[in-house]
Amino acid sequence: MIREFAKKSMKSDEVKLDQDLNRQIWKRGKTNPPRKVRLKLVKDEDGEVVVSLYDEATKYEQNKKGDMISKENKPPEMSERPEVSK
């Protein structure tokens, strides 16, 4: 059903499911798949659609952005901080 949805909404015949998404679907077995799954659909330049879990995709992007921000705005070391008089 996910492949059919991706083909219809992204208008592409080449659809690939992410490994984490596949594990999430098969986690409870063949007879009891999850009723709802949040997806992230990404279409490449070649017309290939990659379907992944929405939560995993956003966490990865946030971590990637967070790493970039933390590297740029590092707090000064203890020896570099000005001393505060009381």
C-alpha positions in Angstrom: 0.0 0.0 0.0 2.9 2.4 0.8 4.4 1.8 -2.7 1.1 2.5 -4.4 0.6 5.7 -2.4 4.1 6.9 -3.2 3.7 6.1 -6.9 0.4 7.9 -7.1 1.4 11.0 -5.0 4.9 11.5 -6.4 4.0 10.4 -10.0 7.0 8.0 -10.3 7.3 4.3 -10.9 10.6 3.9 -9.1 9.9 3.7 -5.4 12.3 2.5 -2.7 11.4 1.9 0.9 13.9 2.8 3.7 15.2 -0.1 5.8 14.0 1.5 9.1 10.5 1.9 7.6 10.5 -1.7 6.5 11.5 -2.8 10.1 8.7 -0.7 11.6 6.1 -2.2 9.3 7.2 -5.8 10.0 7.8 -5.3 13.7 4.5 -6.8 14.8 4.4 -9.5 12.2 2.6 -10.2 8.9 -0.9 -10.3 10.4 -0.8 -7.1 12.5 0.8 -4.2 10.6 0.5 -0.6 12.0 -2.6 1.2 11.0 -0.9 4.6 10.6 2.6 5.5 9.7 4.0 9.0 9.1 6.2 9.0 6.0 8.6 11.3 4.3 8.7 11.1 0.5 11.8 12.4 -1.3 12.2 12.5 -5.1 15.7 12.4 -6.6 16.8 14.1 -9.8 16.5 10.8 -11.6 12.8 10.4 -10.6 13.5 7.8 -8.0 11.3 8.2 -4.8 12.7 7.2 -1.4 10.2 6.6 1.3 11.3 6.8 5.0 9.9 7.3 8.4 9.0 10.9 9.1 10.3 10.8 12.7 13.7 9.4 11.8 14.2 11.8 8.9 13.5 14.9 11.0 15.6 13.7 13.9 18.5 13.2 11.5 18.1 16.6 10.0 17.9 18.3 13.5 21.0 16.5 14.7 22.8 17.5 11.5 21.8 21.1 12.0 22.5 21.0 15.7 26.1 19.7 15.1 26.7 22.5 12.7 25.4 25.1 15.2 27.3 23.7 18.1 30.6 23.7 16.2 30.1 27.4 15.1 28.9 28.8 18.4 31.1 27.0 21.0 31.0 28.6 24.4 34.4 30.0 25.5 36.6 27.8 27.7 36.8 28.4 31.4 40.2 30.2 31.1 38.8 32.6 28.5 35.7 33.7 30.5 36.0 37.0 32.2 36.0 36.9 36.0 32.9 38.3 37.7 33.4 40.3 40.9 30.9 39.8 43.7 
